[in-house]
Amino acid sequence: MKIIGLTGGIGSGKSTVLRLLEEHFHCYTIQLDEVAHELTKPGNVCYDPVRALFGDEILAENGEIDRKKLAGIVFSDKEKLDKLNWIVHPAVKQEILARISEQKGKNRYPAFVMEAALLIEDHYDEICDEIWYVYADPETRIRRLMDSRGYSREKALAVMENQMPDAEYRKHYQRIIDNSGELCYTDLRFL
Ligand code: ATP
């Protein structure tokens, strides 16, 4: 079972490629954001530390952590973002390692594919056999984010500028998927 890390900037098409890998190539797929979301639910390992760090004002009425409120706080507060990441990132990596080990034991999938924008920064290259970089030119990404998520041009640009630049991603990939145009599943053939 090949371990693949799928990365790229916001709106480049990571989730779209991940879905194709699941549907057409029967890969085990997992989004690190989803794992983080799961681990910060009440009763799970990150809930109490995150709640202690930010206070009850980040809770929704049902007691869950309100991700929009949290994102609103950390987007403009780098120190708080770092503290949040120190809690959540190691727990996510531990969970990913456990799932890899579980899937290796079962040997049911040709590849285990994890998806996140921050794979390189968080050193997931150390546990992946290959890093795949999903690229789309900036204008295309902005247009897709405006069309599909109702982002303003300024919001899309602000998030993009906060992420690693294209040149940095390019130092680390074993494979690049150009998703600037139409994406065809045959582009993803890998076995
Ligand atoms: P994020 O970093 O926010 O998770 P992402 O990299 O996972 O974003 P997607 O959500 O896959 O990006 O794609 C962003 C938007 O662009 C979605 O609405 C998706 O449907 C659309 N999209 C992705 N690839 C293509 C394509 N080749 N042609 C047209 N639209 C596309």
Residues whose N, C-alpha, C, O or C-beta is under 5 A from the ligand:
A	BS01	ATP	G9 I10 G11 S12 G13 K14 S15 T16 R144 S148 N179 G181 E182 L183
